Amino acid sequence: MRQKELKLVMTFHTTSDAMAFEKQCKTDGAPGRMIPVPRAITAGCGLSWCASPDDKGALLNVIRKLSLSNTDLYQCMV
């Protein structure tokens, strides 16, 4: 079994927001990957973005670029 580590998890209000975010991250080369929302978190859709806590600045830039207002950031063991 894979050992859990502290990650930054971003949740989205809608699946379309999550897909737009993933597309923009790939275009910009932003770190992370799409994962199912961890059980400890509730969200509007079942998708979340997972990255290292050190990558918070890069992810916030993508949020601003897309004008996403319904995202939440969590730090949790994933």
VOBA-1610 file (N, C-alpha, C; in pm, whole numbers, padded with zeros to 5 digits, always signed):
BEGIN
Met+00084-00117+00000Met+00000+00000+00000Met+00089+00124+00000Arg+00046+00226-00074Arg+00120+00351-00083Arg+00109+00429+00048Gln+00220+00487+00091Gln+00221+00564+00215Gln+00160+00702+00189Lys+00074+00746+00281Lys+00009+00876+00267Lys+00106+00988+00302Glu+00089+01103+00235Glu+00171+01220+00264Glu+00084+01345+00256Leu+00131+01453+00316Leu+00055+01578+00317Leu+00049+01636+00177Lys-00072+01666+00131Lys-00094+01721-00003Lys-00189+01840+00005Leu-00181+01924-00095Leu-00277+02032-00113Leu-00387+01977-00203Val-00511+01983-00157Val-00624+01932-00233Val-00719+02046-00262Met-00751+02065-00389Met-00841+02172-00431Met-00971+02110-00480Thr-01083+02157-00426Thr-01214+02106-00468Thr-01284+02211-00554Phe-01380+02164-00631Phe-01450+02248-00727Phe-01600+02237-00706His-01671+02343-00742His-01817+02345-00730His-01882+02257-00836Thr-01827+02259-00957Thr-01885+02181-01067Thr-01778+02099-01138Thr-01820+01995-01205Thr-01729+01913-01284Thr-01669+01993-01398Ser-01747+02082-01458Ser-01692+02163-01569Ser-01580+02255-01520Asp-01591+02307-01398Asp-01481+02387-01340Asp-01356+02301-01323Ala-01375+02179-01276Ala-01262+02088-01254Ala-01194+02055-01387Met-01272+02030-01490Met-01215+01995-01620Met-01143+02116-01684Ala-01200+02235-01668Ala-01134+02356-01720Ala-01003+02380-01646Phe-01003+02357-01516Phe-00882+02375-01436Phe-00774+02277-01480Glu-00811+02150-01500Glu-00715+02050-01544Glu-00655+02086-01680Lys-00740+02130-01771Lys-00693+02168-01904Lys-00594+02285-01897Gln-00627+02386-01815Gln-00539+02502-01801Gln-00407+02464-01734Cys-00412+02375-01636Cys-00289+02330-01570Cys-00197+02259-01668Lys-00255+02177-01754Lys-00174+02108-01855Lys-00113+02208-01952Thr-00190+02310-01992Thr-00140+02412-02083Thr-00027+02492-02020Asp-00045+02528-01893Asp+00054+02610-01823Asp+00169+02529-01763Gly+00156+02398-01762Gly+00259+02314-01700Gly+00254+02319-01548Ala+00137+02349-01493Ala+00121+02355-01347Ala+00124+02213-01289Pro+00180+02197-01170Pro+00195+02064-01111Pro+00065+02009-01055Gly+00059+01877-01044Gly-00054+01811-00980Gly-00128+01718-01074Arg-00236+01661-01018Arg-00319+01570-01097Arg-00460+01566-01040Met-00554+01523-01121Met-00693+01511-01080Met-00709+01379-01004Ile-00781+01387-00890Ile-00810+01268-00809Ile-00956+01275-00763Pro-01012+01163-00718Pro-01144+01170-00654Pro-01133+01250-00524Val-01239+01316-00485Val-01238+01394-00360Val-01217+01297-00243Pro-01119+01325-00156Pro-01098+01238-00039Pro-01222+01235+00051Arg-01242+01125+00120Arg-01361+01108+00204Arg-01373+01212+00314Ala-01261+01265+00359Ala-01263+01362+00469Ala-01316+01498+00425Ile-01333+01518+00294Ile-01374+01648+00239Ile-01506+01630+00165Thr-01594+01730+00176Thr-01714+01730+00094Thr-01701+01840-00010Ala-01753+01815-00130Ala-01739+01911-00239Ala-01859+01901-00331Gly-01874+02002-00417Gly-01985+02007-00511Gly-01978+01898-00616Cys-01858+01862-00658Cys-01843+01753-00754Cys-01745+01652-00698Gly-01730+01539-00762Gly-01648+01431-00710Gly-01502+01439-00747Leu-01460+01548-00814Leu-01321+01561-00858Leu-01248+01667-00778Ser-01119+01644-00757Ser-01035+01743-00690Ser-00896+01740-00753Trp-00820+01846-00731Trp-00684+01855-00783Trp-00589+01834-00666Cys-00490+01751-00685Cys-00395+01717-00580Cys-00256+01759-00623Ala-00186+01830-00534Ala-00050+01875-00561Ala+00025+01890-00429Ser+00152+01917-00439Ser+00233+01942-00320Ser+00194+02076-00259Pro+00197+02089-00127Pro+00167+02218-00064Pro+00258+02331-00114Asp+00378+02296-00159Asp+00472+02396-00210Asp+00426+02459-00342Asp+00330+02394-00410Asp+00284+02441-00541Asp+00162+02532-00533Lys+00127+02577-00413Lys+00007+02657-00393Lys+00005+02783-00480Gly+00116+02853-00490Gly+00122+02976-00569Gly+00089+02953-00715Ala+00143+02848-00774Ala+00117+02817-00915Ala-00030+02785-00937Leu-00090+02713-00843Leu-00232+02676-00857Leu-00323+02797-00839Leu-00287+02887-00748Leu-00365+03010-00731Leu-00361+03096-00856Asn-00249+03096-00927Asn-00240+03169-01054Asn-00338+03113-01157Val-00352+02982-01162Val-00447+02920-01256Val-00590+02956-01216Ile-00619+02955-01086Ile-00753+02993-01039Ile-00786+03135-01083Arg-00690+03227-01065Arg-00713+03366-01106Arg-00732+03378-01257Lys-00652+03305-01331Lys-00660+03310-01477Lys-00797+03267-01527Leu-00855+03166-01462Leu-00986+03114-01503Leu-01102+03182-01432Ser-01073+03271-01338Ser-01175+03340-01257Ser-01268+03242-01186Leu-01211+03137-01129Leu-01290+03040-01054Leu-01309+03091-00912Ser-01433+03108-00872Ser-01459+03161-00738Ser-01507+03054-00641Asn-01548+02940-00690Asn-01603+02836-00603Asn-01505+02721-00585Thr-01382+02753-00550Thr-01284+02649-00520Thr-01243+02661-00374Asp-01210+02548-00315Asp-01163+02545-00177Asp-01031+02470-00174Leu-00939+02517-00090Leu-00809+02452-00074Leu-00801+02388+00063Tyr-00751+02265+00067Tyr-00732+02191+00191Tyr-00593+02131+00193Gln-00539+02113+00310Gln-00418+02033+00326Gln-00460+01908+00401Cys-00436+01793+00340Cys-00472+01669+00406Cys-00380+01557+00362Met-00387+01448+00434Met-00305+01330+00404Met-00374+01252+00292Val-00302+01237+00182Val-00356+01163+00066Val-00255+01059+00026
//
